[in-house]
Amino acid sequence: MSSASVASYIDHTLLKPTAKAADIDRLCEEAMQYGFAAVCVPPCYVSRARQYLQGSRVKVATVVGFPLGYATIETKLAEAKQAMGEGADELDMVMNLSALFSGDEAYLRREIETILPVVHDGSKILKLIIESGILSEDQIRFCCNLYGNYPVDFLKTSTGFAEKGASLEAVKLMRSLLPENIQIKASGGIRHYEQVRQYLEAGATRIGCSAGVAIMQEAIQQV
Ligand SMILES: O=C[C@H](O)COP(=O)(O)O
């Protein structure tokens, strides 16, 4: 795999609460330099990133209901609409984990059935974060079986803010259960090119990471 092709799988991510405007500018600059798929920025920086990336192929991604997932459906909807209005191409939304742990499938259906059509009406991409690192294998199976019935664009493993992020086992399990049209984004704790290579081999087609530049430096040396 060429280093340009490695870059095309990466969402160059900066979601730290202390990220500064100048850090977002640098993130955008690096994304253009390396040819990353997208930048993933806090909602308050969507319009800044959109402007910075004007005319480039790098997409603008942001987060919804992040990082804990328990915002109400109405709040998530408002966040999604605002982000799309300000120029986000892709929305990474945390599912309601509390509803999952409560066994409230009806709530989870209501949530996805409310948000997904609005995102798709705006011709945008929804990546649904299941926080696989804190789920049991049965809960991961449940999520894949549930969301496999909807035209969700991606299931994403992790926020990067829970005690555990992505694992190869989780990605392999998700790939084995999801229909082909649903892609997988692996994220959380991915720091090295070798990990990226393994996650892509396991079936992920997008990698979310804050270590994109370091990963590219390794990739350039190795490929
Ligand atoms: O969505 C991506 C994560 O927030 C990135 O997590 P990371 O800092 O562990 O790479």
The ligand as an SDF file (V2000), in Angstrom:
LIG
                    3D

 10  9  0  0  0  0  0  0  0  0999 V2000
  -12.4920    9.5170   16.8230 O   0  0  0  0  0  0  0  0  0  0  0  0
  -11.3280    9.4160   17.1110 C   0  0  0  0  0  0  0  0  0  0  0  0
  -10.7470    9.4900   18.4420 C   0  0  0  0  0  0  0  0  0  0  0  0
  -11.1870   10.5750   19.1760 O   0  0  0  0  0  0  0  0  0  0  0  0
   -9.2640    9.4970   18.3300 C   0  0  0  0  0  0  0  0  0  0  0  0
   -8.7440    8.8670   19.4360 O   0  0  0  0  0  0  0  0  0  0  0  0
   -7.1760    8.8350   19.6940 P   0  0  0  0  0  0  0  0  0  0  0  0
   -6.8020   10.1800   20.2570 O   0  0  0  0  0  0  0  0  0  0  0  0
   -6.9960    7.7220   20.6630 O   0  0  0  0  0  0  0  0  0  0  0  0
   -6.4790    8.6050   18.3830 O   0  0  0  0  0  0  0  0  0  0  0  0
  1  2  2  0
  2  3  1  0
  3  4  1  0
  3  5  1  0
  5  6  1  0
  6  7  1  0
  7  8  2  0
  7  9  1  0
  7 10  1  0
M  END
$$$$
